[in-house]
């Protein structure tokens, strides 16, 4: 069996807390929907053999932060362990969860692990990178087809920023048997720091790349996999000797909801504003510089959450978060950073994108005013008219397109890329939706035609 933990899976085993004088505890390890690893430990209240562990099984003391779970399929190192409750008056069950589950045996059980490298897969990264890792040649020298497949994941882009090394590299996971060989070209993002960082700190460092993917593709994209590489997790031989290290898979509580999402269809990744080849290493550093500014990330984060479905199917939060993003981006673009600038002025700054013609909807000043009116009419209950669902949907969809195009311009991309994007469905649907719904922009407001 594979050393893993999937949704709904339960593994019976032994829990070891690494403390002197405490017993090994029989337990089960389960993947709890939406929360991740859950450990349940049966024990008998007041029984002497549980005297050392009963205080933290009952929540009267803090449990050890790091523990190890063992069963015949392998070791799972649990970090960030917290008490989740207990039940029973005699024979009882204590419950614990973990912020991090690492599917490997560690040399030690410290309070927290400082990890050298974290390797992650994110939806769309392979398509964004455009790496070619598998090539085929076909020939027919003797009347029979002969196909030669070359698997060579050699491409990568490497940049340094903020004490971290960021590497986007090609990878080709393979499996083979006597009757079948399978290889799938993919790409990963790897962060490395010689001083070490927690897994959470690595993920925070990788977050700007996920945001960049969301903005260029304009569709929900999710974390799919994390692997750490660190000397604390070597390859253990049957003799007990340690070699390595090698990549070790893990589950992280802050991203596990992403694992539960359906994989993004390839057709949703066919269109984007730009790709890695358009940016290059210099463009990635420019993006990381932007994102390191709290004013800039404050604009990007709500837009990305809307694109990734964080607002759900409710129009009001979709519209509000989109206007938050435009307002914050407009403030970032204002060199004087003036306070209390009207929303229409901030949106107007975002509309100023070379290569984009907004005139089919109206002058830019009126378009900015109309979007601001929809937002303000929703936000303020003393306004005489609340925008309807059509108006909110049109404003939110158009606002996201405006935001994405302004980001592309800030990154210094070739104007031809922006002009090309304006011929795709992502752009034209947001524009044409006004006509389909009988809405025009007149005197700075959305107007329904008869």
N, C-alpha and C positions, 0 to 999 in steps of 0.2 A: 504494500500500500504506500501511497505518497504521503509525505509529511506535509499536510495542508489542513486548512479549516475553511469549509465552504458553508454557504447559507443553509441552515437546518441540520448541519452535521453535528454529531455528539461523539466525543472520544472519551472513554473511561481510562483513567490512568492514575499516576502518583504525582502529588504536588510537593515540591521541595523548596523550603524558604531560605536555605543557605545559612541558617542560624545554628549555633552550637546548642545541643541538648533538646532540640525540637524533633518531633516524630515526622516521618514521611506520611503524608495524608492521602488516603484514597479520595478521588474526586472525579468529576466529569468536566470536560472542556467543550463548550458549545459556542457556535456562532449565533448570536442573538440578532435578529433582524433590526437594522438601523443603529445598533450599538456595538456590535463586534464581539470580541472574546468574552465569555462569561464562564467563571469557574464556580462550581457548586461542591461544597465539602460537607459530607455527613459527619456528625460527631455526637457524643453523648454529653449532655450538660452535667457538670460536676464530677465527671469521671477523671481520675488523676492522670491518665495517660494523655489527656487533652489540656492539662493545666497550663502548659506553656503557650498554646495557640488559642485557647478559648477566649481570652480578652479581645483579640483582633477578629476572631470569627463572629463575635457578638457586637463589634463596633465600639467597644469600650476603650480600645487602643488602636493606633494606626497600624495597619498590616505592613509587613516588609514591602518596600517599593518594587523590588525585583524578585521574581521567583521563577522556578523552572518546572515545567510540566513534562512528564515522561510517560510514554506508552510504547508498545512494540513498533509503531510507525516512526518514532523519532522523538526528538526533544523540541519543545516550544518554550522559548524564553519570553517571559511576560514582564513588561516594564510599565511603570506608571500604574501599579496595582492600587485599587481603591475598594473599600468596603461598600457593598451594595445592599446589605440587609441580611437577616436570618429569620428562620421560622421554626417552630416546634418548641415543645415544653420539656421533652425528655430527649428522645432521639431527634436531633435538630439538623438543619442544613444552613451553613453559612455561605453567603454569596459574595463573590469578588468579580470586578471587571478590570480590564487592563487597557491603557491608552495605546499600547504597542505590543504586538505579538510577533516575535522573530522566530522563524522556523529553522532553528539551528541551535546547537549546544555551545554555550559561551565558556570561556576560560574561567570567568568570575561572574559574580552577581552583584555589581555595584549599584549605587542608588540610581544612576542614569548613565547611558552609554554615549560617549563622544565618538562619532562615526567619521571615518576619513572620507568615504564616498557614498553617495546615494544615486542609484540608477533607476529612472522612472520611465514608464511608457504612458503616453497621453494620446487620446484620440486625435487624429489629424496630423500628428507630428511626422509620420512617414510621408504623407502626401505633401506636407509643407516643405520637408527637406528635399524631396525629389531625388534621393540617392538611388543609384542603380547597382544593386548588389548581386543580381542573378542575370546571367546572359546565356543564350542558347545558340547553338549552331546545328544546322541540319544538312546532311549530305546523303547521297545515294550512290556509293561507289560500285556496288555489286548487285543493283536491283532491289536492295532492301534499304529502308530508311534507317539512318544512324543519327541519333541526336546526342550532342555533347552539351551538358549543362555545367556551367562554371559558377560556383558560389564563392564570392569574394567581397565581403563587406568592408571595403577599405575607406569609404568616404567619411569625412568628419569636418566639423567647423568648431574651432576652439577659441574662446575669448576669456579674458581675465577681468574680474570686476568685484570690488568690495571685499577683497581677501579670498574670493572663491574663484576656482577654475570651472568654467562652464564648457561642456563638450556635448554637442549634438553629433551623434555618430550612428552609422549604419550597423545593423545587426541582423543576423539570419538564424533564428532558432531552427534546429534540424532534429529530425528523428528518423531512424532507419531500422530496417529488419531485413531478413533474407528475401522478402517479397515486395518491400515498399520503401521508398525514400521520400520524405516530405521536408520541404524548406519553404519558409515564408519570409520575404524581405520585410524589414521593419526598421524603425529608428527609435533611439532612446535619448533622453537628456540625462547627463551625468554631471553632478556637482562634486568637487573635490576640494578639501581644505586640509593642509598638513597639520594644523593645530587641532583638528577635530571639531565637530559640531553635533548637536543633537539631531535626531531624525526630523523633528519639527522644524529646526532651523534650516536644514537642507530643503525641506518642502517649501518653506517661506521663500528661500532664495530661488527656487524653481517656479514659484507662482507667477512671476512676470511672463514667463514663456507660455504658460497656459493661457494667460490673458491675451497675449499676442496672437495665439492660435484662434481664440474665440473671436477676436476682432477681425482677423483677416477672412475667416470662413463664415462668420455670422450665424453659426448653428451651435447647439449644445455640444460641448466636448468635455470628456471626463478623464480622470486618472484611472488607469487600468492596472498598474502593477508598480510595486516598489521593490528594489533589492538593495541591500547594503553591502559594502565591502570594507571590512575592518579586521585588524589582527585579533580582536577579541573573539571572532567567529571563524576559526580555522577549519580546514578539512580534517576530520578525525579518522585515523586509520583503525583497523581492527585491533592492531597491537596497542592502541591507546596513544600512539604518537600523533602529534598535530602537524599538519602541513597547510600551506595556503598563504593568505586567505582566498576564498572564492565567494562570488555573489550569493547572498542568502536572502530568500524572499521574506517579506514581512507584511503585516496588516497594520495600518495606522488608523486610529479611530477618526481623525479629522477628515480623512478622504475615503473611508470605507463605503459611504453612501454612493460614491461614484462607481465602485465595483459592482453595485447592485443594479446600475442602469443598463439598459440595452445598448449594445454596441452601435455606434453611428454607422449608417449605411454609406457605402462608398460614393453613391450618387450625390449625397449631401456634401461631399468634400470635393466635388468636381470643379466648383467655382470658388475663387477667392480673389481678394484684391491684389495680393502679392504672395510671393514664395520666398524661401530662404535665399535662393540664388539672386533674387532682386535686391535683397538687403545686404547680404554678405556679412562678414565679421564686423566691419565698421558700423553697419546698421544695427546689429544686435547690441553692440556697446552703446550706441546712441539710445536705443530703447531702454536698456538697463539704467542709463543715466537719467532718462526721463522718469522712469518708475521709482527711482530712489528719492525723487522729490515728493514729499507728502501731498503737496497741492495737486500734483499730476495724478498720483495713484488714487487720490480721493475722487478724481473725475472718472478714472478708468473702472474702478471696482464696481460701482452700481451698474454701469453699462454691461460689464461682463456677467454680472449676476442675472440681469434680465435676459441676455443672450443664452445663458445656461439654464434658464427656466426657474431661477430662484424666486421669481414673482408668481409662479404658477400660472393659472389661466385667468387670473383677475386683472381686468384692464386698469383699474385705479393704481395699484402698485407698479405695474409696468410703465404707465405714463409718468407717475411721480418719480420713479427711479431714473428713468431716461432723462427727464428734465433736470433732476439733480446733477446727472452726469454732464449735460450741456452747460448748465450754470457754472459748475466747477471748472470745466474745461475753458469756458470763456474767461473766467477769473484768472486761470493760469496763463492764458494768452495775453492778458492785459499787463503790459510792462509796468504800469504804475500801481497795479493791484489795489485799485480804489475800492472802498467799502460801499455796500448798499447800492450797487449798480443794478438797474432794472434787468429782469430776465431777458427781455427782448434784445438788449444790447449784447448780452453774453452769447445769445443764440446767433446773432448777426455775425459775430466774430467767427463762429464755427462754420457758418455758411460760406465764408470767404475761402473757397477752394479752387485753385486754378484747374481748368479743364472740366468743370462741372457747370452745366447750364440749368439753373432753377427756374428759368423764365416761363416754362410751361405752366407753373403754378402761380407765378406772379413775381413782382419785384422782391428782392431779398429782404428789404426792410419790412414789407407787408407780410412776407412769409414768417419772419422772426416774430413780428407782433402777433400774428394769428396763433402760432404755437404757444407763445407766452399767455395769450388769452385763454386757450383751452386749459392750460395748467392752472392758471390763477382762478378761473371759474370753478374748477374742481376743488381747489384747495380752500377757498374762502366761502363759508356757508352764507355770508350776507350778499353774495352775488345773485342777481335776479334769475339767472339761468344756469343750470348745471349741464355740462356737456354730455351728450348721449354717447352710447357705446361706439357708434360709428366714428364720431369725432375723436374719441380717446384712442381708438385703435389706429386711425390714420396718423394721428400725431405721434404716437409711440413708435410705430413702424418707421415713419419718416425720420424721427429724431435719431433712431439708432443708425440709420444709413448716413445721416449727416455726421454723426459722431465718428463712425468708422472711416469715412472719407477724410475728415480733418486729421485723424491720426495718421493716415497714409501720407498726407501732405507733410505733416510734421517730421516724419521719418525720412524725408528728402527723396521719396521715390520718383521715378521718371513719370512725368505728366501723362505719357502714353498709357501707363498702367491704369491710372485713374480714369482716363477717357475710355479705355477698354471696359473697365468695370461698369461704367455708366451705360453700356449696351447690354449688360446681363440682366437676367430676371430679378436678381436681388435688388437692383436699382429701379428698373422699369416697373416692377410690380408695386413698389412703394409710391411711385408717381402716378401710375395708371389707376390705382385704387381710388383716387379722388374722383376721376371721371366715372368709374364704374358705380360709385355710390352717390353720384349726383352732387358732389361737394366742390365748391370753388372757394377761392380766397378773394374776398372783397373788403376793402377798407380795413385791413388788418384783422379780419375775422373769417372763420369758416362759415360759409353760406350754403344752405341746401337749395338746389335748384328745383323748380317745380317738376 
